[in-house]
Amino acid sequence: MSYKADKKKAQDTFSPVEAGEYVVALVDFEKKRTSNDDPYIAAQFAIAKGKNKGRRVWENFLLEHPNDTTQEIAERKLQQLMFAAGVMELESKWAFKPLIGKKVRAIITVEKDKKYGDRNRIARFVVDLDKKGKKGKKGKKGKKSDEVPF
């Protein structure tokens, strides 16, 4: 059986995508340890729409770290991801399984790195607290209202 050249398969899929807002979905995650033995989650997201559909973006969540700022950034990103996905509770901060497959909007940047080359980073997940974080009764035309209904 012959094997044919395929232009799409031959394209470089490891170069970074352009910076911007993308719809992504968590496709895999793994709990790992840094070289200093600090635990973290290595998460893999797939772009779900547009010309880069299927491309992967990796993000590390350093949820326990000796540097408080590093840990706060990771916890903020996890909170953003949870709100954006509509998942309000996890069994633990290491239990990402309920987030698998949830489509969310993410702001992706390109990080310049002389040692490893340019790569994508998720700067933040887009959270609309009016939709995910507030509860109100639906008013006319399906709009939410926090007004008392009398």
C-alpha positions in Angstrom: 0.0 0.0 0.0 1.3 3.5 -0.9 1.9 6.3 1.5 1.1 9.8 0.2 2.4 13.1 1.3 -0.1 15.2 3.2 0.4 19.0 3.3 -1.6 19.4 6.6 0.3 16.6 8.4 3.6 18.2 7.2 2.9 21.6 8.8 4.8 22.6 11.9 2.4 22.3 14.7 4.8 23.1 17.5 5.5 26.7 16.5 3.4 29.1 18.6 0.0 30.3 17.4 -0.5 34.1 17.1 -1.3 35.9 20.4 -5.0 36.5 20.9 -8.3 35.2 22.3 -9.1 31.5 21.5 -11.7 29.0 22.5 -9.8 26.1 24.1 -10.7 22.9 25.9 -8.7 21.0 28.5 -7.8 17.6 27.0 -5.3 16.2 29.4 -3.5 16.9 32.7 -0.9 15.3 34.9 0.4 16.0 38.4 4.1 16.4 38.2 7.0 17.7 40.3 9.5 20.5 39.5 13.2 20.0 39.8 12.9 21.4 43.3 10.2 18.7 44.1 7.3 21.2 44.2 4.1 19.6 42.8 2.3 21.1 39.9 -0.3 20.3 37.2 0.9 20.1 33.6 -2.3 20.8 31.6 -2.8 20.4 27.8 -5.4 22.5 26.1 -6.6 22.1 22.5 -7.8 25.1 20.4 -11.4 24.2 19.6 -12.3 26.7 16.9 -10.8 28.6 14.0 -7.8 28.1 11.7 -5.7 26.7 14.6 -8.4 24.2 15.6 -6.7 21.1 17.1 -3.4 22.9 18.0 -2.2 22.4 21.5 -1.2 24.9 24.2 0.4 23.7 27.5 0.1 25.5 30.8 1.6 24.6 34.2 -0.3 25.3 37.4 2.2 25.7 40.3 -0.5 25.4 43.0 2.1 24.8 45.8 5.2 26.8 45.5 7.6 28.5 48.0 7.2 31.8 46.1 3.8 33.1 47.2 3.3 35.2 44.0 3.9 32.2 41.8 1.3 30.2 43.8 -1.2 33.1 43.7 -0.9 33.4 39.9 -1.6 29.7 39.5 -4.5 29.7 41.9 -6.0 32.8 40.1 -5.7 31.0 36.8 -7.4 27.9 38.2 -10.2 30.0 39.6 -10.6 31.7 36.2 -10.7 28.3 34.5 -13.3 27.0 36.9 -15.6 30.0 36.5 -15.1 30.0 32.7 -16.0 26.3 32.5 -18.9 26.6 34.9 -17.4 24.2 37.4 -17.8 25.7 40.8 -16.1 22.9 42.9 -13.4 20.4 42.5 -12.6 17.5 44.9 -9.2 19.1 45.4 -7.1 21.7 43.6 -5.3 18.7 41.9 -8.5 17.1 40.6 -8.9 18.7 37.1 -11.0 15.8 35.7 -14.4 17.7 35.8 -12.7 20.4 33.6 -11.8 17.9 30.8 -13.6 18.9 27.5 -15.1 22.1 28.8 -14.7 24.9 26.2 -13.6 28.2 27.6 -12.1 31.4 26.2 -8.5 32.0 26.9 -6.1 34.9 26.2 -3.0 33.3 24.7 0.3 35.1 24.5 3.7 34.3 22.9 6.5 34.1 25.4 10.0 34.8 24.1 12.5 32.3 25.4 16.1 32.2 24.2 16.8 28.8 25.7 13.7 26.9 24.6 12.4 29.1 21.7 9.1 31.0 21.5 6.1 29.3 23.1 2.5 30.0 23.9 1.3 30.8 27.4 -2.2 31.2 28.7 -2.2 34.7 30.2 -5.7 34.2 31.6 -9.1 32.6 31.1 -11.9 34.9 30.2 -14.5 35.0 33.0 -17.9 36.6 32.7 -19.0 36.8 36.3 -22.4 38.1 35.3 -23.1 34.8 33.6 -21.2 32.3 35.8 -20.9 33.9 39.2 -24.2 35.8 39.8 -27.6 34.2 40.2 -30.6 36.3 39.5 -34.2 35.6 38.3 -34.8 35.9 34.6 -36.7 39.0 33.7 -38.3 39.9 30.3 -36.7 38.4 27.2 -34.6 36.0 29.2 -32.4 38.7 30.8 -31.3 38.2 34.4 -32.7 40.5 37.0 -31.8 40.8 40.7 -34.9 42.8 41.3 -37.5 41.6 43.8 -40.5 40.3 41.8 -43.2 42.5 43.5 
